[in-house]
Structures are given as structure tokens and as C-alpha cells.
Amino acid sequence: MTTEAEAPTRWVGNRLPRREDRRMVQGAGRFVGDVPNTHAYHVAFARSPVAAGQILTVDVDAARALRGVIAVFTSGDLGDPQLTAVLERDEFVTTQMPLLARDRVRYAGEPIVVVVAESRYIAEDAIELIDIDIDEWPAVLSFEQGGPDQKPIHDEAPDGVLVDLQMFTDDRLDETLAEAHLLLEETFRSGRVNASPMEARACLADWQERDEQLVLHVSTQVPHQVRTGVAQALGLPERRIRVVAPDVGGGFGQKCVVGREEVVVAAVTAKIRHAVRWDEDRQENLISSFHGREQEYRIRAGFDAAGTMVGLDADISCNIGAYSAYPFSCAVEPLMAASELPGVYKVGRYAARARGFASNKTPTAPYRGVSRPQIVLVMERIMAKAAKRLGIDEIEIRRRNTILADDFPYTGPNGITYDPGSYMEALDLCVAEVKKAGWYEQRGIDDGLLRGIGIINFSERTAYGTATMGMRKMQMTPGFEVSHVRMDASGDVTVTSGTCGHGQGHETTFAQLVADRLGISPDRVKLRQGDTDLVSFGWGTFGSRSLVIGGGSAAVAARKLADQIKIVAAEMLEADAGDIELVDGNATVRGAPGTQLSIDEIAETVHFRAHTLKHHEEYLLEARGTADPPGMFSNATHAALVEIDPGTGGVRVLDYIVVEDCGVVVNPTIVEGQVRGGVAQGIASALFEEMSYTPDGQPQTGTFMDYLVPTASESPSVAIYHLETPCDQTETGAKGMGEGGTIGAPAAVVSAINDALRDYDADIDAVPVTPGVILQVLAQGTRLHEEKL
Amino acid sequence: MKDQHLVTLTVNGREHELLLESRRTLADTLRLDLGLTGTHLGCEHGICGACTVLLDGEPVRACLIFGVQADGRHVRTVESLADGDELNDLQQAFSRHHGLQCGFCTPGFLMLSEAYLSTNPTGDRDEVREVVSANLCRCTGYQGIVDAVCEVACARREKTTDA
């Protein structure tokens, strides 16, 4: 990798206020629903009222006749378009997701009919007039399938298994586990949740005859993948579709897949050649967008007497819902779980099987952290259980199993090579900070409330490049990113990238990276992203990739642009290009103080007075940069202090500490914001949030009164300490870090709860830990305690 | 026939006459009829507070109020906070303390906080946390929002005391 030792790093590391904030605090952000189009029609969807069944009749006549209704379409009316996610593996069963359900419905909330009307009010009136007759079938909701009355969800997969991956095998694992001094056999579960971005999904499609384009504004993390999905579903070449993601009100993975409604809206516009918009309401978002996380881990882990793990065997089941999400397929979660379960530990022999089961629930999408919140919970609980059984200190057992500084680069039994991190350093620092903060004194207070501490350690691979993603064998393999950097005649810079920020502050951090290389203020650098007409192609924003890969490619382009500027400056200053430095908006000559030209003047000369330059064969000031690292591991230690009220079973997170290492920190404020927001989401799925269903498959959590997104009252202050192990895979030294907060929090909170309930023999291994769970543990623990007496 | 009403309401100091269907929400009135798209809709059932605006100075959910209910009344939205190019103290504090990420919920938090700040509070951290618990944010974990509101409460109080 090229490094740029001589580049000044003045803006990187700076707590530069965010460029995005000014418009947002004025209400001048432009989200899809804010994009003006006064003529647009509004759509609404008639959705399946049942979880499973055969559609017998759909009567839309009354809806069509309603005044103000423009059109009503069923699947057949649109030509039965569909989306198909493909994984190129024998263990994968390819299934189709029709844009509108045709003959079968597979979950409650599945769209069947789309109504186009003059207003959203009328469209919803029309939905009430649609009569859908369905022969209801028993719903399949869990991994156990094939009950007497149950019918396959997809005929292609009679057993319901859409993907079955035996990722690693070791012939001697069974023997090793059988002979182990300690064998733990444990089951872990995580509930089904909804990422719940504050802006639900939305899109606005319009037909632009002049450009021969269908222009689709959509709230997405992946504009180019939406373009491909629309192009394939509608049979159009990609240039005929322009996808624009303006400001996006959060995504967290829910918007890194292509929603069928988005493609329907495009299809409707292509058909009626009129602007159409869809603003998903919260109930739709909760019950029929994309869910995440419903998983079960059956684990066998063997330890020797000294507490060293000798073998790990995992059988992982993911309830992926009714359809395989496009484009990355339902295999994302099982693949991640099986590949990365060992985490920061040397686990000895390793084998993992990971399956994705279809169910009559809402389809799932990768949600912030993607299986790692669960695998960290699994590994940290395994360590805690082994420590308890073997009588070893919890920190000490981690020390005995953790990949240490001298081990890097370390290649595990999962075939992954870990780049350097600070696993034990982070753990040691966190333990010290917990002590300093007086948590152990608080833990011991005897006032009727129960307090506990959870300290957990993990790493997460970030910024997966092409080679790493290629191993997953998705038909569409993300990885690289391309950025362009252009300087205009006034010396200001526009960066374009295929990333699609939605709260991560890219406009600020990319500007910092570029400004350092060009010797100008970041105020003069504007990032534009989220528009398929701005860049040839891009993979968007997910998987903690954007700053590393998108920002990395922008940094490469900026360095190349700097070289171009230096050549022109050298000619204008009659100096050697190698002696030119770009500092404070000027080109200066090393060793010749006072000899300088402003970058503005250079830019103006290149644009308007090319005739005065000898070296102008290339013309203008613009450069293209790429980045495609294999993917690097960030790491963190999280500590939670919780308080349980034994009367109510309620859990409060009193305090929270994070020690994190994401390599070179470009903007500490933004990194800390990502960590804090991530922790809040992790706590949410540990304690509060769960999409629950009745036995016949009716979702029970269709509003924010039932689906409990935490408020400020449930969210603790988070103290953050930074370690920096620079990454050698990237020009910037940065590692990805958008997901870590969410990954660590469930394990930290659950560990703290088990600690708080130490006198009640608690052994909680599932999230969410609701008050009901706590009260049950307290009741059982009290009984056991009394029996012992 | 639609059930329509002629309504006069003052928004950010400017009077508007509008013909509104009785079921049209105040949020849609502001966003679609007046083009004030800073007020966002996050849940449309009164929980998330993204659509919080001030109705005669009191914070309300614009998704739970009909436009006709604002007849003859004064509405303040996020668009009223800045003075031209100059952001007000609360807007600046939200940025300084990283009280926003995606920015979608921010207008609601700003208007909720303005209403709270107009009561001349002390900026007690627990109280601020309780007040901003009226609204939902999915990005920040709330720490920056609480910091910003506490700081502005203290600063405005000091200013009042000095004067």
C-alpha cells in the first residue's frame, strides 16, 4: 500500500463540526418526502391480513371507481415483476420475491395491490374498498417446520431451509470436545427486531422524457443496487434509470436492500408516465419493511483445566422470514455468523454450520452489526461460564484465550487473517476505567436494588473489500469504491463517491481527508454522493465501509490531484515539482521561503489560461481514486453497569464505558457519536425491542407504543476512550467503526444482568431480557436459594 | 363532496388563508400546502415527536392536530429559529455537541427544546433528559441532545440574570 508520509495531517484528527448540521438544524435537509413535486400522485398498498395462504380473489372494482383514484394495479397488471437474490453456492436455494404477491401470501403485511390516487388520503380510502379473499394456511413461525398442516413457504425448499452452510469442518473436533476437561453445551437466542430508522422508507418516481430516464428518489443506503433492481425488474438498461438518495433519515441496514415497494413505484411510473410518491408509514415500516437478528446458536465449547479453549462447535439457525432480500440474499447473516464467531479468541478446533430458515414472518435484512451482536454475546457468555466453572477470574480467562499483540497477523481456524489490533490493551484499559469510576463500590451497595457489571471484549471486521466479499459467492459482490476529486476554476473542490451517507458525517470526514492532501481548508471541499448519475458505479454505505473505502478512494484521488497541482505550480514558479508543498491554500517551494502561488491562481490558470502552460496535455484538475482493502478488524471493550429493581424486573443501565480502536480517527466527535448511537441501539435490542407475533402469525408490535424504541431516559451516558492501531491496508490508516457500538452492547448488558442476579443462579443467554424474564429468574432463584436452606 | 373549510392561520409570523379538508393534518398542511418541509413525520401516531411544532407557544404533535384546529392560531416551525443566515444558540449547540446525525428527528427536538427553554429552566440534567424523552432519536443515543439543551438553558438563564 502506498503511504504518504510527507502529507500534513492537520485536519485529520480534528473535531471539525459537521458540514451536514447547518441545513439539518434549519429544517433545510432534503429527505425524499421533502423533495418538491406538487403534481405527484400518492400510492398506498393493500397488504395481506394473514401470514400464509392462497389468494383466491382480489376485487378492486370499488377502489377503481372511487373519485380521485388514478389507477389500481395487481401483480398481473404490472407483468408479474420480481426480484431474485442469488448466492452461487450449491447449499443455497434460489427463490423469487414477486413485487406484489401473486397467488400466495407468505407474511402478514405482504403487499398485494397498489393504489395510485390524487392524495395519500384518497389512496388509503381506496385500500379500504379492496376485497381480498385468501384461503388461510397455518403459519410457520419458527425453525421447527413440517408440522402436519404446514405447507412449504417456497416450493423450491420443502424443508424451509434456504441456505445450509457447513463452513468449517475438523475431523478431530468431536474427539477433542469429548476429551476436554470442561465441555459447555449452551443455547443462545436473539429476538427479532426492526432497525427503525426515524425516516421510514420513501420514494418518489418521475419520468423525464428529455433525459429518457425514470428518476427515482429513494431513501436508501445503496442507490446503485436500487438502480440494478429496478432495471432488472422492469427490463430497462441501467442508464434509463437515475436513482437519487437525497438526505436519508437513518438506515442501519434496513435500507441496504432493495424494497419491493420501491420497485413497484418505479414500475407504476413507467406505466402511467406520471410522478408517483410513496411515504411508508410507521405501521408499514414495523410490520412489513425488513426485520433482523432472529437467531439461535447451539454451541459446544471445550476447555482444558487451565481455561484454554480447545474446540468450538456451532450450529446456527437464522429465521430469515418469508423472502431472501435482494441483492445480497438471506445468506448474509448465516455466513457472517459462521465465519466470524471465534472473534478475538484462539478457539482451537472449529466447526460451524449455519442455516437460514424461511418463515411466515417479514423478510430480514442485514441490521447494524450483522450477526456480530449475537456472536459476541455467545463468546463472552461462554468465557464467563467457563471462568465460573473453572474458578478462574473472568478477565484472566480472556487473557489466556485472546489473540495477543505478538500473534498478529493471526490466521484463525476460520481462515481469516486478523490485522493488528489492541485486544488486551483495550480490555485492560477498560477494567482500569471501571475501577476508577467506582462501579465496584456501587455494585456492593445494599439497598434492595441489584447491581451488576458486565465487561466484554470483541473485534469486528470492517470495510470488506472485493476479495473478502467474493468468498461469500454472492452473485453481486460488493467491495471496491471509486471516487473522483475535481477542482474548479476558483480552487474549490467537489468530491463524488459511490457511498451514500445517512448520518455518518461523510461530508465532513471526506473533506478532512481531501483537504489535508490539497493543503486547503475543508470548507472548500464538498462531497456529493447518493446519485447514480454522479458516479459510474458504487456500492453505497453499509458494513462500516464508507470512510475506509469511499474516503480512502477520495484520499487517493486527492493525492493524485495534488500531484497535478504541483506540476503546474512547478512550471509557474520555475521550481521542481518535487519541491512543491501545498499548505494553507498555497503552493510553496521547499527551501525557498516567500516563493509561493495561491492554489486559486493555479486553478484559474489551468482553466482559463491553458495557453500559458507547457504541461497542459491532460487539461483541468481532476483525478480518480480507488480503494479495495481486504477488510480490517476494529476492536473494542464495552462495560455496562446495570441496576435491577426486583419489584418490577426493570433494568436500568446506569453507566457505560467504551474503549475502542478504529485505527486513525479522522474526526473524534463523529466516531464518538457513532459509538454512542450504536450502544443505544444495542441496549435497545438487549432490553426493550422485539417484533412479536401471535401463534397464527399476526404481528403484535405495529406502533411505537408496542415496539419500544428507547428514549433519553433509557439511554445512559457513554464515556469513550480511544486507542489507535493504524491500519496498513488503507491510505488513511483508518478502520471502519459504524457498527461496533451496536455489536458490543447486548453482551455487555446481558453480562451485567447476570452479574446483578449472581445470588439467584442467573444464566440468561437470550435477548431481549424483558422484566418478565428477570422476574422469572428472581422467582426461580429465590426458590432454589430457599431449597438449599 | 369533500368537507372543506376556509382557515386562517399564522405560521412563523406570516398569515395564510387556506381551504382545508377537515381531516387534513396540521403536518400535511405545513409540509404540503405551505411547503415548510422542515417538520418531519416519523410515526404519524404521536409517539416519535419528529413533527413537534409550537401551537400558540405550546409543543404539539403536528400529526395529531388537524389543520382546521389551527384556525386563528399561531404556529412556529423549525424554519423560524434562525435569523437569516445566523443560527440561533440552540441550533448552534446541537451542532457543537453532535446532537444530530441523520437529522430527520432534529426539527422536532429543536422545537420541543425551544418550548422547554421558554419556561426559563435551570438546565438540570435529569430534568432535561426527562423532557427530551418526549421524542425519539435513533442515531445519537441522546447524549449530545441532552448536552446541548443543558448548555443553552444555563446560558440563557445567565443572560437573563445579567440583564
HADDOCK unambig.tbl for C-alpha pairs under 7 A between the chains (distance, minus, plus):
assign (segid A and resid 17 and name CA) (segid B and resid 95 and name CA) 6.74 0.50 0.50
assign (segid A and resid 17 and name CA) (segid B and resid 96 and name CA) 6.41 0.50 0.50
assign (segid A and resid 21 and name CA) (segid B and resid 95 and name CA) 5.86 0.50 0.50
assign (segid A and resid 24 and name CA) (segid B and resid 103 and name CA) 5.35 0.50 0.50
assign (segid A and resid 25 and name CA) (segid B and resid 91 and name CA) 5.66 0.50 0.50
assign (segid A and resid 25 and name CA) (segid B and resid 106 and name CA) 6.45 0.50 0.50
assign (segid A and resid 25 and name CA) (segid B and resid 107 and name CA) 6.42 0.50 0.50
assign (segid A and resid 26 and name CA) (segid B and resid 78 and name CA) 6.11 0.50 0.50
assign (segid A and resid 26 and name CA) (segid B and resid 79 and name CA) 5.69 0.50 0.50
assign (segid A and resid 26 and name CA) (segid B and resid 82 and name CA) 6.79 0.50 0.50
assign (segid A and resid 27 and name CA) (segid B and resid 38 and name CA) 3.74 0.50 0.50
assign (segid A and resid 27 and name CA) (segid B and resid 39 and name CA) 6.92 0.50 0.50
assign (segid A and resid 27 and name CA) (segid B and resid 78 and name CA) 5.76 0.50 0.50
assign (segid A and resid 27 and name CA) (segid B and resid 79 and name CA) 5.88 0.50 0.50
assign (segid A and resid 27 and name CA) (segid B and resid 107 and name CA) 5.97 0.50 0.50
assign (segid A and resid 28 and name CA) (segid B and resid 38 and name CA) 6.01 0.50 0.50
assign (segid A and resid 34 and name CA) (segid B and resid 37 and name CA) 5.40 0.50 0.50
assign (segid A and resid 197 and name CA) (segid B and resid 138 and name CA) 6.23 0.50 0.50
assign (segid A and resid 198 and name CA) (segid B and resid 42 and name CA) 5.45 0.50 0.50
assign (segid A and resid 198 and name CA) (segid B and resid 104 and name CA) 6.60 0.50 0.50
assign (segid A and resid 198 and name CA) (segid B and resid 105 and name CA) 6.65 0.50 0.50
assign (segid A and resid 198 and name CA) (segid B and resid 137 and name CA) 6.85 0.50 0.50
assign (segid A and resid 198 and name CA) (segid B and resid 138 and name CA) 6.28 0.50 0.50
assign (segid A and resid 199 and name CA) (segid B and resid 42 and name CA) 5.69 0.50 0.50
assign (segid A and resid 199 and name CA) (segid B and resid 104 and name CA) 6.43 0.50 0.50
assign (segid A and resid 200 and name CA) (segid B and resid 42 and name CA) 6.94 0.50 0.50
assign (segid A and resid 248 and name CA) (segid B and resid 102 and name CA) 6.68 0.50 0.50
assign (segid A and resid 249 and name CA) (segid B and resid 102 and name CA) 5.08 0.50 0.50
assign (segid A and resid 249 and name CA) (segid B and resid 103 and name CA) 6.61 0.50 0.50
assign (segid A and resid 249 and name CA) (segid B and resid 104 and name CA) 5.06 0.50 0.50
assign (segid A and resid 250 and name CA) (segid B and resid 102 and name CA) 5.62 0.50 0.50
assign (segid A and resid 281 and name CA) (segid B and resid 43 and name CA) 6.47 0.50 0.50
assign (segid A and resid 282 and name CA) (segid B and resid 42 and name CA) 7.00 0.50 0.50
assign (segid A and resid 282 and name CA) (segid B and resid 43 and name CA) 4.79 0.50 0.50
assign (segid A and resid 502 and name CA) (segid B and resid 102 and name CA) 5.37 0.50 0.50
assign (segid A and resid 503 and name CA) (segid B and resid 101 and name CA) 4.21 0.50 0.50
assign (segid A and resid 503 and name CA) (segid B and resid 102 and name CA) 3.58 0.50 0.50
assign (segid A and resid 504 and name CA) (segid B and resid 101 and name CA) 6.44 0.50 0.50
assign (segid A and resid 673 and name CA) (segid B and resid 98 and name CA) 6.87 0.50 0.50
assign (segid A and resid 673 and name CA) (segid B and resid 140 and name CA) 6.02 0.50 0.50
assign (segid A and resid 676 and name CA) (segid B and resid 140 and name CA) 6.18 0.50 0.50
assign (segid A and resid 676 and name CA) (segid B and resid 141 and name CA) 5.40 0.50 0.50
assign (segid A and resid 677 and name CA) (segid B and resid 139 and name CA) 4.87 0.50 0.50
assign (segid A and resid 677 and name CA) (segid B and resid 140 and name CA) 4.18 0.50 0.50
assign (segid A and resid 677 and name CA) (segid B and resid 141 and name CA) 4.28 0.50 0.50
assign (segid A and resid 680 and name CA) (segid B and resid 141 and name CA) 5.03 0.50 0.50
assign (segid A and resid 704 and name CA) (segid B and resid 47 and name CA) 6.27 0.50 0.50
assign (segid A and resid 711 and name CA) (segid B and resid 133 and name CA) 5.00 0.50 0.50
assign (segid A and resid 711 and name CA) (segid B and resid 136 and name CA) 5.80 0.50 0.50
assign (segid A and resid 712 and name CA) (segid B and resid 129 and name CA) 5.70 0.50 0.50
assign (segid A and resid 712 and name CA) (segid B and resid 132 and name CA) 6.54 0.50 0.50
assign (segid A and resid 712 and name CA) (segid B and resid 133 and name CA) 4.95 0.50 0.50
assign (segid A and resid 712 and name CA) (segid B and resid 142 and name CA) 5.50 0.50 0.50
assign (segid A and resid 713 and name CA) (segid B and resid 129 and name CA) 5.98 0.50 0.50
assign (segid A and resid 713 and name CA) (segid B and resid 130 and name CA) 6.10 0.50 0.50
assign (segid A and resid 713 and name CA) (segid B and resid 133 and name CA) 5.91 0.50 0.50
assign (segid A and resid 715 and name CA) (segid B and resid 141 and name CA) 6.19 0.50 0.50
assign (segid A and resid 717 and name CA) (segid B and resid 143 and name CA) 6.09 0.50 0.50
